[in-house]
Amino acid sequence: MSGTETSTDSGKHDFVVVSNRLPVDRVVEPDGTASWTRSPGGLVTALEPVMRQKDGAWIGWGGQPDLEFDPFESDDIRVIPVALSAREIENYYEGFSNDTLWPLYHDVIAPPTYNREWWDCYVEVNQRFADAAAEASAPGAVVWVQDYQMQLVPKLLRLLRPDVTIGFFNHIPFPPYGIYSQLPWRTQIIEGLLGADVIGFQRVADASNFQRAVRRLKGYSTKGYQVEVPLVDQSPGVRVFGEIKRQGTFRTVVARPFPISIDAQSFEELARTPAIQERARQIREDLGNPSSIMLGVDRLDYTKGIGHRLKAFGELLAEGKLSAEDVTLVQVANPSRERVQAYMELRNEIELTVGRINGDYGTIAHVPISYQHHGFPREEMVALYLAADVMLVTALRDGMNLVAKEYVACRFDEDGVLVLSEFAGASDELKRALLINPHDIDGVKDAILRAVAMPKRERTARMRSMRKRVIEHDVSRWSDEFLKVLESRAHNGTSGHELA
Ligand code: F6P
């Protein structure tokens, strides 16, 4: 869907979303013509009705350096692009966001880099997003800030616009204090987040980790899902805080789980399309009609446990418990953050392993792993989900993992087995998956064998129960629940002066 670009509005909006990436990408064709193309994310689908109802605007980066654009309209969404220079992409996006925060928040699976220039740039870029949000917000607007790239925006925005109600949702895990405390700027990030009225996390554990960090670093009290933030912050010093508390001069911030989901209905609708079902049959045939197709779909990221999955699969082939004639693993690895060193190394490792397994156990007719290093259109993804007898989600740490939910949403035939890491947020909800610890390679192997051999009746019972959860708790319910809590916090505020 491409954007119709008009610019006829007042410039002020009652509902504003702020995220690193816009819901549209700037696409330049080989002949030089350029347009904005809607990216098919669940977030934009969920927010579309609110956007329309409330004259919403979306602030974000267009995905390429130095894209200077005036705000425009794209399929009823007001899009406000924020330009980032090549240096800012390097320091704020690739550096601080994806080589400091990302590995730190994912249990230091890869070592985080702490670089002071990157931090300075993160502050600078967060300020630019906060300025843009302050500019775009009508009096008393609701602003919803998304994800770890934007953690300072709530405080910076509150300083500029104490009248607005601010929500923040963290799409990735929030780490335990023992890990979080490594961050040289740990207090500034907590202060940044506490500028929000409501802070959403994927899991109960993430909200608890955050609250512990607040208590340790700021000395504020937490009660249930509420954090008490003194209006005049004189920390450190619980004693001073005690006096403030007696005067009752604090605001409460809600910090609680809101597990995100997908637009389940739209996945099911695609899966019911005859052309897509035919494509699923074609995929099986093209793979040589194996008795079992296993599927992995991930961004090529070290948090996804792709190497662990391949190790388990390779050992099963080596032991003769699976054979290339019987089983094919389709691994879709979406290219991601390709200029970050850890991602370059991961690609080399994974591709070496895939090559070895295919070389060692393949035959002329059968290749054990069909490896796809590119994204696919949503229709093709749905066909793959329908073709897959077993879906492998082996993340070492994952905020939610929407792929697991997409697989379940597509399986209206109540068939297919989901093998799911307990370290993915989705495992809190999809309890009838075969839950695994991806570090336990023997456990993963057992789960794969069990999945391949699972009787139809058990597959149906498990899938039926998971489908109920995913269909009832879809992404609209997620955004409705978050926004309901957020709107109930309007006028909970303080003034920018008091927060400074
Ligand atoms: O969910 C985590 C996240 O970083 C999102 O913020 C982002 O849209 C997605 O993964 C893809 O990452 P990137 O924007 O770095 O390509």
Boltz pocket constraint, residues with backbone or C-beta under 6 A from the ligand:
constraints:
  - pocket:
      binder: B
      contacts: [[A, 20], [A, 21], [A, 147], [A, 171], [A, 172], [A, 336], [A, 337]]
      max_distance: 6.0
